[in-house]
């Protein structure tokens, strides 16, 4: 971030024609452009104005009927913007444009003028700003390149390419009215429409809690490239066309040579889980009894170095963390769990580490 003292410049900020918009011709020029950039479907848009300064553009948007939330890191700028927008429905907040303090709110437009070039990581800021948009929303970016500073349009267009479906590029340098004078540097506006986010998908996996009295069968992973050396319940992924019971029956036969039928399985637990730096998955844990007619053995020695029985009441510490959390929840009578690793967490269960399992309450008895 630039070291400019924005509080110190706040009281003189509006003296620039394109900052204060005090000249009626300059103000009218910006108002006309803004009408073409902001949604014009007859309904008020939710506009997030980042780096709003003293609020001149925010005021134009509010006067055009939009609901504006302005953010600026300078408390003095925010004070002046609040005075300027008094009587409108605008909300002006002190905060960093890089990560604006808007919580879970989403907007129709994220607007910034001559802000992006000041941020420490413009690409990361763009990604975050896109996440603040409602479906069908847009970015309105007014930028330029002058005297070795700023961002050339070609550079910003390239940064937007992986994030957007289409971008409208509007050169502004030739319109002297916008700036209150003629300019010979590059100034432009980009109206960018983020690409539609793909529908969320998750791998579904199945885990077998094979019981022998108070004992449970665990497999030690080996040669898989993930969590090798750690204990885990026999498990695998649901394949296309399978339901979760069919997948569990298949995996039990493939991994430990145990032939189960649908009636042998009972749902022990459902867990949504995410490994460190991984993607979310949904895991179904099924319980089955290991009767005298079942003799599990290691059918996949390239993926498993041993099978062994362990007391449920004294589970070993060298387990995959989310599997250990699942078995602990199962023993406690919980049935629905979210286990969400932070990126710095260990895949292995850590007896001293932070517990990531969140037990979800079930409904009461149906009426």
Secondary structure as GFF3:
##gff-version 3
##sequence-region A 1 367
A	DSSP	alpha_helix	6	13	.	.	.	ID=ss1
A	DSSP	alpha_helix	17	20	.	.	.	ID=ss2
A	DSSP	alpha_helix	24	37	.	.	.	ID=ss3
A	DSSP	beta_strand	46	50	.	.	.	ID=ss4
A	DSSP	alpha_helix	56	63	.	.	.	ID=ss5
A	DSSP	beta_strand	67	72	.	.	.	ID=ss6
A	DSSP	alpha_helix	75	84	.	.	.	ID=ss7
A	DSSP	beta_strand	91	94	.	.	.	ID=ss8
A	DSSP	three_ten_helix	97	99	.	.	.	ID=ss9
A	DSSP	beta_strand	107	113	.	.	.	ID=ss10
A	DSSP	three_ten_helix	116	118	.	.	.	ID=ss11
A	DSSP	alpha_helix	122	131	.	.	.	ID=ss12
A	DSSP	beta_strand	133	146	.	.	.	ID=ss13
A	DSSP	beta_strand	149	150	.	.	.	ID=ss14
A	DSSP	alpha_helix	153	161	.	.	.	ID=ss15
A	DSSP	beta_strand	164	171	.	.	.	ID=ss16
A	DSSP	alpha_helix	176	179	.	.	.	ID=ss17
A	DSSP	beta_strand	186	194	.	.	.	ID=ss18
A	DSSP	beta_strand	203	212	.	.	.	ID=ss19
A	DSSP	beta_strand	215	221	.	.	.	ID=ss20
A	DSSP	beta_strand	231	232	.	.	.	ID=ss21
A	DSSP	beta_strand	235	237	.	.	.	ID=ss22
A	DSSP	alpha_helix	244	256	.	.	.	ID=ss23
A	DSSP	three_ten_helix	262	264	.	.	.	ID=ss24
A	DSSP	beta_strand	266	274	.	.	.	ID=ss25
A	DSSP	beta_strand	280	289	.	.	.	ID=ss26
A	DSSP	beta_strand	304	311	.	.	.	ID=ss27
A	DSSP	three_ten_helix	312	314	.	.	.	ID=ss28
A	DSSP	alpha_helix	321	331	.	.	.	ID=ss29
A	DSSP	beta_strand	336	340	.	.	.	ID=ss30
A	DSSP	beta_strand	357	359	.	.	.	ID=ss31
###
